[in-house]
Amino acid sequence: MSVIRPSPIPIPRCRSQVLHRRLYSIQLIQRRRRRWNPRSEVEDTAAESTARSPEAAGGKMVVELVGAFNEVTERMNSVWLSTSSSRLLFKALKLSIPILQSLPLASDGRSPLSKALSLSIILADLQMDAEVISASILSEVVEANAISIYEVRDQIGTGTAHLLHEIFRVKNIPFKVDVLDDETAASLRKFYLTYYDIRAVTMDLVSKLDEMRHLDHLPRYRQQILSLEVLKIYSPLAHAVGANHLSLELEDISFRYLFPCSYLYLDSWLRGHENGSKPLIDMYKEQLHQSLKADLVLAEMVDDVYIKGRYKSRYSMMKKLLRDGRKPEEVNDVLGLRVILMPNSVTNDVKVGEKACYRTSEIIRSLWKEIPHRTKDYIARPKENGYRSLHMAVDVSDSDQTRPLMEIQIRTMDMDGSANAGTASHSLYKGGLTDPKEAKRLKAIMMAAADLAAIRLKDLSSNKHQSFKTTMNQRDRVFCLLDKNGDGMISIEELMEVMEELGAPGEDAEEMMQLLDSNSDGSLSSDEFDTFQKQVEFMRKWEDRDNEYKSLLDEKLHDLPHQDITGLIQLYNKELEDRLSTH
């Protein structure tokens, strides 16, 4: 007997549909605590959204602008997110969003706006500056021939236009070679790093990662060609510019498409060691952190403890198995933790930091069984390049199950800083460079590019600016950008202006103002606008929540197969309402 599975809120196919239907559905559902009827619920929701939501008018553009700006800036380093940077990013989004929404879907089925925002989020996570992120968003518009680089120069700025010019130069490099052997790939990587703006190279790497994450729509042979190109050129290049986690993800995705059976074998082996839904590395990280924080001897030597965890990448693990002829269980660093200690600020003694490292190793031995021949003391005997750290391998298996060995690195903050500096040079070698002087020169260029962008977008120092930057929180940024005259209120004229800049009818601002202006004074205060932003944030996550609620319903149906369908509907609606009421 088939079971009818109710879906009270249809899952939208794209973000704009989510925004169209959901702006006031939160209040609607909280107001209506009655028995669910799928037809009337959908019709009522659609009718009320059409009648009352600013989405039905020109407010959809404002919702998308505010949501996109907040989603990107919350991932950026707030220290470097000056008012000038915020304004630049805001202008780029205002120019791009209307155009991107009008373009056809990409070949992978995504909207151009969704793709542009995906690129910008990866760059924000890499802590790139606003100029790079703005250029990345605009590149989708320029590539579609909707606007020219000259228009970007006039409307956004020369720096952003220059980056766009560089990114299109970089994109054409791989297509100029016929044979992609090791020698050619190394030459291409060196060419990238020597003759192009390093930020444009990073943008190209991010674009390639986004493309690799959405390869399923391509035929098999194209997937393999792109994966080989990534493995030969882009992954080592990402390592060279210091984006190590980006490099590892590119390697693993390429490995999965080039050698699916080998990838599946390793992936299944690793997943077989998981303990429930919580990743092993997180479990051990939490266990070690609690033990270190509870140790009174260590507490006297350090102010704080940071622990980073990682799995060895599937590709890196496969290389080790093939090179050494090992079995998966014989690899010593499948799991990895790095303990970074902040020595006591009062003493600030190098010796105290070293003692803290050794004390940490003693605590680790009390938790897990050490593999003695894998222990390396680079504190007592530093490497030639000055690298200092303690390395240990431990057996985390228990009586119930055998686990992979785990490598643990222990160092102070100063040691970690020196190690990262050394890694940067090492990364350049892995990127295809062999000359130390060339590596140092490129490192200087990379740092200079970042410094130049920071200086160009830095606010002029004044008491007013300093006070403004200190007190401004994340949501205040959008409010201040819309409040153009700085009077602490968003007027109907200011709202109308931004709508017209987004290509929407300016008259629609009146309808939106009526919906958001809770005290009916004809303008929006920061509190009223903050309430609006919270609704926007919730809406942008609604599609994921819809899927979550469907999964919850599936679980209820599975657990209670004979329960009356009416009871299931009521149970589902209560779960839905309870979750919504918490937001």
N, C-alpha and C positions, 0 to 999 in steps of 0.2 A: 504494500500500500504506500503510495507516494504521500509525502508530507509537504503541505504548503508552508513555505517559509516566508512570513510577512516581512516586508521591507518598508517601514513607515516613511522613511526619507530616502528617495532614490539617490544613488551615488552619482554625482555629476561627472561628466567626462572631462571637464577642464576647469581650471581655476576660476575663470570669469563666470561660469555657471554657478559655482559655489558662492562667489561673492554676490551674484544676482539674487540668490534665494535665501542667503543666510544672515544678512545684516541684522535683522530683527527677529530671527527665528528663536534666538535665545530667550528673549522676553516672551515670545509667543508661546513657547513650550512651557515656560514656567507659569504663565497665566492659565494655561489650559490643562488642568489635571482631570481629564475625563477619559472614558474608554476610547481606545484608538479605533479609528476607521480609516483604512488606507486611502480610499478615494477622497473623502472629505478633507483629510489632513493635508494631502498634497495640493488639492485645489485651494483650500483656505490659505495655506502657506504661500502658494504662488500668487493668489489674489492680493493678500496683504503686502507681499513683497513688491508687487507691481504698483500698488496704490501708495505705499508709504516709503519704501526703501529708496535712498538716493541712487541706488544702482539703476532704477528704472529711468532715471534722468541721466544727467551727465556726471553724477557722483561716482560712477564706476571707475573713471579715470583717477579721481582723487583717492579713492580707496586703494587702487593698485599702486599709485605713487607713494602714498604713506606707508603701505605695507612693505613694498619693495625696499624703500629707503631704510626702514627700521630693521628689516631682516638682514640687510648687508652691514649696516653700521654697528649692529650689536655684536658682530663677529670681529670687527676691526679693533686695533689697539687704540683705546681711548686717549692715550698720551699723545698720539700723532693725529687724532681726529680733530683738527682745528676747525674754527668757523669757516675758514676759506676752503678747507677740504670738504666740509659738509655742503657748502654752497655749490662747489664744483660737481659733486656727485648728484646733488638734487637737480641741477640744471641738465645734466646728462640724462637722468631718468625722465625728466619732463619732456625732453626732446625725443627720446627713444620710445617710450611706452606707447603713445598713439600709433606710431609707425609699425612697431613690432606686432601690435594687436591686429593690425590690418593685413599682415602678411600671411601667406598660406602656411600650412603645417610643414615642418621639416620632414625629411625622408624617413626619420625614425618615429614619426607620429607625434612628436612634441610640438607645442607652439613655439615660435621664435622667441617670445617673451620668456617662456619657461627655460629655454636653452640659455638665453642671455643671463638670466638670474642665476642659473646653475654655475656658469663660468665665474660670475662675480663673487659668489659665495665661496668657491674654492680659493680664489685670489685673496679674499678677505681672511680666510682661515690661514693662508700663508703670510698674513700680515703685510700685504702689499699696500702701497699708498693709494689715495683716492684718485689720482691721475691715471694709474694703471687700471683700476677697477672701472673708471668711467670710460676709458678707451676700449676696454673689453666689451662693455655693454654696447657702445656705439659701433663697434666693429661689425656686429650683426646687421645693423642698419645700413652701414656703408657697403657691406658685401652684397646686400640686396639691391644696391643702386638706388636706394630711396633718398639718400642725401650724399653729397660729395665731401671729401676731406677738407676742401676749401670752406664749405659751409660750417663744418665742425670747427675749423680754425676761427671763423668769424663769430660763431655763437657760443662756443665753449672755451677755446683758448689754443694758443700755439703749441704748448707742451703736449696736450692731448692729441692734436692733429699730427704732431711729429711721431708720437707712439703708434698711431694708426698707420702712418706711412711705413714705419719699421715693421709692424706686424705683418703687413701684406708682402713685404720683401722677404721676410723670414719664411712665410708659408710656401713660397715657390721653390725653396732650395731642394727638397728631396726629389722633385720631379725632373731635376736636371742631370740625374745619373742613370745609367743603364744597368749597371751591375752593382748590387749592394753586398760586396764582400767585406771582410773585416777591415782591410786597409782603407777602402772607400768610406766606410762608416766612421772610422776614426778621423779621417780627413774632414768629413762633413761636420763632426762634432767640434773639431778645432776651429773650423771656419765659422760656425755658429758663435762660438765664444769670443772670437777675435774681431769680427767685423760687424757685429750687430749689437744694438742696445740690449743689454742683459735683461731689462724688464720686458722687452718685446719677446725675447726668447722664452721667458717664464710664462708669458701669456700664451705663446704657441704650445708650450708643454701642457698647460691647463686645458687648452682647447683639445689637445690630443687625448688627454685623460677623459674628458667628457665624451668624446667620440667613442673611446674604447668601452666606456660604461654602457653604451647603447649600440652594440654591434649586432644584436640578434636579428635585425631586419635585413641584414646583408646576406648574400649567398656565401656559402662555405669558403670558396676560394678567395673572395675578397676579405673575409675575416682573417684568413691565414696570411695574406699579403700584408695587410695593415699590422698584424701582430708581429710579423718578422721585422717590419720597418721600425716599430716601436722598440722591440728588443735590441735592435742593432744601434739605433740612433737616439731615440727619445729617452729611454730609461737611463742609460749612462749620462745623458745630458742633464737630466733632472738631478742626478747624484752630483754632477759637477757644479750646479748652481746652489747646492745646499738643501734642495727639497727632497730629503731622503725618503720620507713616507710616500711622497708622490712617485718617486722612482720605484719603490717596492710594489706599490699598487699597479703601476704600469707593467712591471715584470710579471706579476701574478696573473693579471688578466691575459697578457700575451701567452703565457704558459698554458692557461686554461684552453685557449682557442687552438694553439699549435699542437698540444699534446694532451687532449682531453682525458684519455684513459689514465695516464700517469698523474695528472692533476687530481682526478677523482680518487685514485688510490691513496695519495697522500692526504687529501682533504678528509676522506672517510676515516683514515687512521687517526688523524688529529681529533676529529669530532668524536671518535669512539672513546676518547679519554675525558670528554666533558662530564661534568657532574651536574646533571639537571640543566636548568636554563642559564645558570651563571657560568661565564667563562672561567676556565681554570686559572688563568693569569690574574683575573680580578680577585679570585678567592685567595690566592697566595699573597697577592699584594696587600690585601686588607689584613690578613693574618700577621704578616711581617710588620706592618705599620703599627698595629695594636701592641705587639711585643716590644717594639722599639720605644714607643711613647710611654709604655709602662715601666721601662727600666730606669731606676733612680740614678744609677751611676752615669748612664748616657745623658740623662736630663741635666746633670750638672755641667756637662761639656758642650751641649748644643742647645740652641734656641728653637730650632725646628728641624723637621725631617721631611724630605720629599721622596716619593717613590714613583718611578715610571715603569710600566710593564709593556711587554710586546711578545708576540708570537714570531718565531722565525718564519720568513716568507716561504711559501710553497716552492717558489722557483729556486731560492737560495738553498733550501733543504735538498731539493732534487740534485742540484749541482754537487753538493757535498756527498750525496749517496753515490753518484756516478763517479766522482773523482776518487773517493777513498774506498769504494766497494763496501760501504757499511749498510746495515739495516736501519730502518727508521728509529728503532729503540736505542741504537748505539750513537745517535747524534746527541752531543752534550748540551747544545744551546737551543733546543726547540722552544723552550720557554725562557724568557729573560726578564730580570728585574734590575733596575739601576737605582741605588740608594744614594741620594744627595743630601749631605749634612750641612747645616748652617751652624758653624761654631759659635760659642758664646760670645756675644758682642762686647762683653765687659773685658774679658781677657784678650780676645782677638789674637791668639797665639797660634802659630803654625803647628807647633808641637801638640797643642790641645786638639786641633783638627785631626792630626794623625792618630792620636790616642783614641779619638771618637770612632775613627774608621776601624781600628782593631777591636774596639769594644763591640761594634756592630757585628763584626765577623764572629765573635764569641756568641752573641745572641742568636745568630743564624745557625750556628752549630748545635745550639740547644733545641732548635726547632726541627731541623732536618739533618740527614746523614750527609756529611761532606765526602766528596770524591777527592782524596788528597792529591793525586797526580794532576788534577785539573786546577789546583790553586796556584795563582801567580801574584806575587807581591811587587807591583810596580811603584809602590811608595818607597820601600827600602831600596829598590833598584829600578829607578825610572828608565824609560826607553830613551833612545838617543835624541828624539825630538822633544824630550821633556815631559812626555805623557806620564801621569802618576795616577794610580788607582789600584784597588784590590780586586782581584777576580777570583770567584769561587764557583764550583759546580756542586750542586746538591741533589740528592735522591729524595724526591717528594712522594714516593710510592707509599701506600699504606697496606694494611693487612688484607683489605678487600680488593684492591686493584693496583696494577703496576702503572706508573706514570712516566712520562718522558722526563729526562734530567733537566734541571733548570740552572741556568747561568746567572750569577748575581755579581754586579759591579758595585763597589763601594767607594765613594769619593766625597770630598768637600766641595763647596760651591766654587772656590778658586780653582781646584783641580778640574772641575767640570768645565769651567770657562776656558781653561788652557786646552783641555781635550777637544772642545768644539772648534777652537781656533786651528788646532792641528788637523782636525777632521776636514776642515774647509780646504786646506791644501791637498790632503789625501783625496778628497772628492774630485778636485780638479784633475788629478792624475787619472782617476778612474773614468773621468769624462773624456779621456783620449789625449791628455797632454803629458809630456815627459820632461819638459824643461822646467826646472824649479823657478827660474827667473820669470818665465812666461806665466806660470801659475800665480806667482805673487803679483804680477802686473794685472792679471785678470781679476784677482781678488780685490785689488785696489780700485779697479774700474767699477766692480759690483758695489762696493761700499760708497764710492763717490756718487754713483747714480742714485742710490737711496738717500744719501745726505742732500743732494741737490734738490730732489723732489720735496724733502721735508722742509728745506729752507724756502723753496718757492711757495709752498702752501702754508707756511707758518704765519700766524697772526702777528701784526705789529704789537710790540709789547706796550701795554698801558694798564693803568690800574683798572679801568673799566673792563678791558678784555680779560685780565686775570681773574677778576671777580666773576665775570660772566662764565668763564670756562670752569671755574671751581664749583659753582653752584648748579650748572646745567647737568641734568640727567639725560638718559637716552631719549626719552619721549619729548623732552623740551626742545630738542634740536629741530624737529619738524615744525613745531609750533612757532619757533623763532624765525624759521625760514619763510613761513607763510605770513607772519606778522611783519610785513615789510616796513611799516612806519615805526615799529618798535614801541607801540603804546600799550602793549600787554593784552591786546584783544585782536581777534581776526574779524575784520569788518566784512560786510556783504560785498563791498567793492574789491577787497583783497581776495576773497573767495572766488568772485566772478573772474578776476584777472587770471588766477591760476587755472581755472577751468578753460578759459579761452586759449591759454598757452598750451593746454593739453588737447586742444582741438574739439572740446565739447561746447555746446551753447552756453554762453555766459548767463542767460536767464535762468538756467537750471540751478544756479547758486541760491536763488531765493527758496526753492523747494528744499534743498539740502540744509540751508540755514534753519528753516522751520523745524526740521526733524532733529537737528543737533542742539539747537538753542533751547535748553530746558527751562531757563528763566524768562524767555521771550523778551530779551532786551535788545535784540537786533544784532548781536555780535556773539562771538564764541570766546569764552574765557579759557585759560589753560586747563582748568578742571573739566570743563565740558569737552574740550578737544581730547583730553586724556581718556575720558570715557569712550569716545569714538575710537581712539587708537587701540584700546583694549578689545573692542569689538572686532576691529580689523585683524588684530593678531589672532583672535579666536577663529575667525572665518578662514584665514589662510591655512589653518591646520584642520579644518573641518573634514576635508576629504579623507585624511588619515583616520580621524575619529569615526567617520561613517564605517570604514572598513573594520575598525576595532569593535564597533557595536554589532556588526554582522557576525564577527567571529564569536563574540559573547553569546549571541543568539544560537549559533551553531553548537556551542558547548552545552547550552541549556537543553537543546533538542536532543543532543547525544546522551546527556545524563538522564533525561526524563522522557524516554521515547513514547510512553503511554499517556502522558499528561494531556489534558484537554487543550486544544489549540487556543481557546479563549484565555485560559490561564497563562499560557506561554506569552501571548501578546501583552497581557497585563504585566507579567514579570519583566518582559523586555522594556516596556514603556517606563516602568518604575526605575529600572537600571539606567535608562537613558536620561530621565529627568533628574535623578540623583546626581549623575555625573555632570550634567549641564549646570545644575544649581551650585556646584562647587566652583564654577569659573565666573 
